[in-house]
Amino acid sequence: MRRKIVTLLIVTIGLGMSACHHPRKLARSTFPAADTNKIVIARDNSANNELLKFTSDMLNGIHANHIDFNTFSGKMKLAFETDKKSHNNLSATFRMKKDSIIWISVSAPIVDEVIRAVITPDSLKMYNRLDKQLYLRKMSDAADLLNIPFDFQTLQDMLIGNPVYLSDSVYQVIKTPSIISFSCDHGNFISLFNVFADDFGLQQSKVMDKDSTGVSKRSCEFTYGDYAKVAGRKFPTTRRIYVEEKNVTKVALDFIRYDFDLPLSFPFSMPVSYKRM
C-alpha cells in the first residue's frame, strides 16, 4: 500500500490531477523530429561556426520563454494508466511560492481529500488520510522514498512547464520546418528536446539514464501543448507524460485553472494519530 500511495504522489507532484472527464489526446512525437525535410545541423559536438551560431540563438530563444513567477496556483484534470490500473476521476490543487514551497492536495470522489503534501528545498511532508499515514523526510532522502532523482528546483520547473535538465552541451541538432530536435548531457542523464521552430517553445522533452547498460534504465517523456498567453508568459495548459522503467506509466492532464502571483496560503497540520512512516 505504501508503494501505491507513493506512486500516486509521484504522479501528482510531477504532473497534476483533476476530475470527471478524460483529457483530450495529445500526439506523441518522435526523437528526433520525423520530417523528410529535416536538416542535420550537426551530429556531434564539433565546434563549427554554423553550429555555434544556431545553438546560441536556439538556447537564447528557449531561455526567453522561461516562465518566471512569484506564486502559482492551478487545478487540472487527468487520465492515469499503467499496465495494471487506470484512474480518471481524481482532482488536485497545486500552490507554489517560487524557490520556497510546493503545496499539493489530492482528492477523490466521495472521500474528498486523500493526500496532502508540502515540499520545501529541505523537506518533504505528506499525509495519507485513507491509510492514516504520515511521511516526514529530508529532501536529500526523498529520492529514496519516491524512487526518482530530483531536487526542489527540478520539481518546480516540471510543474510550471519549464525545461528540465537543459544544459549548454548541445549536440545532434536537427531542424525541420516546424520542429528543432537536439540532445544535451546533464550529469547522469541524457536529455532530448523538440522545440517549435518559430518561437522555441517546448513541444516535447525526454530524460534518460546515461548508463544504457543499467538493468532498470529509466526514462521520462513530457509533451506540451495548447499554450496560453498569461501576463506575458507562454504557459502549456496540456501535458502528456510517459514514464518507462520496468513498465510504462501514461498520464494525460489538462489545466482547468491557472493563476500567477496571487496571495496564497499553504496549510499543513500533522495528524497526531497517524502512523509515522
Secondary structure, DSSP 8 states (H G I E B T S, - for coil): -HHHHHHHHHHHHHH----SS---------SS---TT-EEEESS----HHHHHHHHHHHHHHHHT----SEEEEEEEEEEE-SS-EE---EEEEEEETTTEEEEEEEETTTEEEEEEEE-SSEEEEEETTTTEEEEEEHHHHHHHHTS---HHHHHHHHHT--SS--S-EEEEEE-SSEEEEEEEETTEEEEEEEETTT--EEEEEEEES-TT-TT--EEEEEEEEEEEETTEEEEEEEEEEEESSSEEEEEEEEEEEEES----------TTSEE-
